[in-house]
Amino acid sequence: MPAHSRMRAVRRSYTLIELIIVMVVLALAAALLVPHLVGPDLLKAQAAVRLIIADLSYAQADALANQEYRRVHFYPDGRGYCLVRITSTELAQPFDPLTAEYLVDPLGALRDYIVDFTIDNRFKGVAIEATSTIDTVSIIPDGTDITYDALGGTIRSDGNAGTGGVIVVFFDDERYEIAISGFTGKLTVKKL
């Protein structure tokens, strides 16, 4: 085979560098376009669901680690929630923001553990709705609470084991249900 024919054959193929450059350009395009194609509503709602699950798990683990009661209080207007430390004598008492002993948010520069979707730009427009027909989610005059005992299980305001609960997170048309199983506090999520 003459030398000029071999050069022609080599010239027609792509080099490894050219293939890598094309793959990098496609990856960048995907990284920039996918969030816009999925929609910010979906991302906000999903991020809020992940945050709530992480915080519920944190409250449960903290109750177990410290052998104390922990309560996640959901504000009645759906704007967010807080994590507080309570005693057995406070189980049936309504939440009082002035006397509450908030947990310290380990990622929030040692502030009270309060999550408010109305002041966090990442979650603007996200709201929470807790059902009132289940035992784990006990309705107290000023909101809804999920309480974990020293063993990490859910309990009702009378101190007995909880039987389950549901929290719905929504943003416009996006709705997600977080189900809390009774006794164990296991969390599951489904899109509505």
C-alpha positions as CSV (number, residue, x, y, z in Angstrom):
1,M,0.0,0.0,0.0
2,P,1.5,3.3,-1.0
3,A,2.3,5.8,1.8
4,H,-0.2,8.4,0.6
5,S,-3.0,5.8,0.8
6,R,-2.1,5.0,4.4
7,M,-2.1,8.7,5.3
8,R,-5.5,9.1,3.8
9,A,-6.9,6.2,5.9
10,V,-5.5,7.6,9.1
11,R,-6.8,11.1,8.3
12,R,-10.4,9.9,8.1
13,S,-10.6,8.6,11.7
14,Y,-11.0,10.7,14.8
15,T,-8.2,11.0,17.4
16,L,-8.7,10.2,21.1
17,I,-8.4,13.9,21.9
18,E,-11.2,14.9,19.5
19,L,-13.5,12.2,21.0
20,I,-12.8,13.5,24.5
21,I,-13.5,17.1,23.5
22,V,-16.8,16.1,22.0
23,M,-17.7,14.1,25.1
24,V,-16.8,17.1,27.4
25,V,-18.9,19.5,25.2
26,L,-21.9,17.1,25.4
27,A,-21.5,16.7,29.2
28,L,-21.4,20.4,29.7
29,A,-24.5,20.9,27.5
30,A,-26.3,18.2,29.4
31,A,-25.3,19.7,32.8
32,L,-26.6,23.1,31.7
33,L,-29.8,22.0,30.0
34,V,-31.2,19.2,32.2
35,P,-32.1,21.5,35.1
36,H,-34.1,23.7,32.7
37,L,-35.8,20.7,31.0
38,V,-36.8,19.1,34.3
39,G,-38.1,22.4,35.6
40,P,-37.4,24.3,38.8
41,D,-40.6,23.3,40.4
42,L,-39.7,19.7,40.4
43,L,-36.2,20.4,41.7
44,K,-37.5,22.6,44.6
45,A,-40.0,20.1,45.7
46,Q,-37.5,17.2,45.5
47,A,-34.9,19.2,47.4
48,A,-37.4,20.0,50.2
49,V,-38.4,16.3,50.4
50,R,-34.8,15.3,50.8
51,L,-34.2,18.0,53.5
52,I,-37.3,16.9,55.5
53,I,-36.3,13.2,55.3
54,A,-32.7,14.1,56.4
55,D,-34.1,16.1,59.3
56,L,-36.6,13.5,60.4
57,S,-33.8,10.9,60.4
58,Y,-31.5,13.3,62.3
59,A,-34.1,13.8,65.0
60,Q,-34.7,10.1,65.3
61,A,-30.9,9.3,65.5
62,D,-30.4,12.1,68.0
63,A,-33.2,10.8,70.2
64,L,-31.6,7.3,70.1
65,A,-28.0,8.6,70.6
66,N,-28.9,10.8,73.6
67,Q,-31.7,8.5,75.0
68,E,-34.1,11.5,75.1
69,Y,-37.2,12.6,73.4
70,R,-37.0,14.6,70.2
71,R,-39.8,16.4,68.5
72,V,-40.2,17.7,65.0
73,H,-42.8,20.5,65.1
74,F,-44.4,21.4,61.8
75,Y,-45.7,25.0,61.7
76,P,-49.5,25.0,61.0
77,D,-49.1,27.4,58.1
78,G,-46.9,24.9,56.2
79,R,-43.9,27.2,56.0
80,G,-41.5,24.8,57.7
81,Y,-40.6,23.0,61.0
82,C,-38.2,22.9,63.9
83,L,-36.4,20.3,65.9
84,V,-36.7,20.5,69.7
85,R,-35.7,18.5,72.8
86,I,-38.5,17.7,75.1
87,T,-39.0,15.7,78.4
88,S,-41.7,13.1,79.2
89,T,-43.6,15.8,81.1
90,E,-43.8,17.9,77.9
91,L,-45.2,15.2,75.6
92,A,-48.8,16.4,75.8
93,Q,-47.9,20.1,76.0
94,P,-48.4,22.3,72.9
95,F,-45.3,23.8,71.2
96,D,-44.2,27.2,72.6
97,P,-41.6,28.9,70.5
98,L,-40.6,31.1,73.4
99,T,-39.7,28.2,75.8
100,A,-38.8,25.5,73.3
101,E,-35.3,24.0,73.7
102,Y,-34.3,23.9,70.1
103,L,-31.6,21.4,68.9
104,V,-28.5,23.0,67.4
105,D,-28.3,22.9,63.6
106,P,-24.9,21.4,63.0
107,L,-24.8,22.9,59.5
108,G,-26.3,26.2,60.4
109,A,-23.4,27.9,62.2
110,L,-24.7,26.6,65.6
111,R,-28.1,28.2,65.3
112,D,-31.4,26.9,66.5
113,Y,-32.7,24.0,64.3
114,I,-35.4,25.9,62.4
115,V,-36.3,25.3,58.8
116,D,-38.4,28.1,57.2
117,F,-39.1,27.7,53.5
118,T,-40.4,31.3,53.2
119,I,-37.0,32.8,54.0
120,D,-34.8,30.3,52.1
121,N,-34.6,31.2,48.4
122,R,-33.9,27.5,47.5
123,F,-37.4,26.6,48.7
124,K,-39.5,29.7,47.9
125,G,-43.1,28.5,47.3
126,V,-42.7,25.1,48.9
127,A,-45.2,24.2,51.6
128,I,-45.8,21.3,54.0
129,E,-49.2,19.8,54.8
130,A,-49.5,17.1,57.6
131,T,-52.5,14.9,57.9
132,S,-54.5,14.9,61.1
133,T,-55.9,11.4,61.0
134,I,-53.0,9.4,62.1
135,D,-51.5,8.8,65.5
136,T,-47.8,9.5,65.0
137,V,-48.7,13.0,63.7
138,S,-50.4,14.3,66.8
139,I,-52.4,17.5,66.3
140,I,-51.8,20.0,69.1
141,P,-53.6,23.3,69.1
142,D,-50.8,25.2,67.2
143,G,-49.4,22.6,64.8
144,T,-48.4,19.1,64.1
145,D,-45.6,17.2,65.8
146,I,-43.7,14.0,65.3
147,T,-42.1,12.8,68.4
148,Y,-39.3,10.2,68.8
149,D,-38.6,8.3,72.0
150,A,-35.3,7.2,73.5
151,L,-35.4,4.1,71.3
152,G,-35.9,6.1,68.1
153,G,-39.5,5.0,67.7
154,T,-42.4,7.3,67.1
155,I,-44.8,8.0,70.0
156,R,-48.0,9.9,70.5
157,S,-48.6,12.7,72.9
158,D,-49.9,10.2,75.5
159,G,-46.6,8.3,75.4
160,N,-47.9,5.3,73.6
161,A,-46.3,4.0,70.4
162,G,-47.3,5.8,67.2
163,T,-49.1,4.1,64.3
164,G,-48.0,6.1,61.4
165,G,-48.2,9.5,59.7
166,V,-48.1,11.3,56.4
167,I,-46.6,14.6,55.4
168,V,-47.3,16.1,51.9
169,V,-44.8,18.5,50.4
170,F,-45.9,20.6,47.5
171,F,-44.8,23.3,45.1
172,D,-47.3,24.3,42.4
173,D,-48.3,21.0,40.7
174,E,-45.5,18.9,42.3
175,R,-46.7,16.9,45.3
176,Y,-44.8,14.3,47.3
177,E,-45.9,12.2,50.2
178,I,-43.6,11.3,53.0
179,A,-45.0,8.4,55.0
180,I,-43.7,7.7,58.5
181,S,-44.4,4.1,59.6
182,G,-45.6,3.5,63.1
183,F,-43.3,2.3,65.9
184,T,-40.1,2.2,63.8
185,G,-40.4,5.6,62.2
186,K,-39.3,4.2,58.8
187,L,-39.6,6.8,56.0
188,T,-40.9,6.2,52.5
189,V,-41.6,8.7,49.7
190,K,-43.9,8.6,46.7
191,K,-44.9,11.2,44.2
192,L,-48.6,12.1,44.1
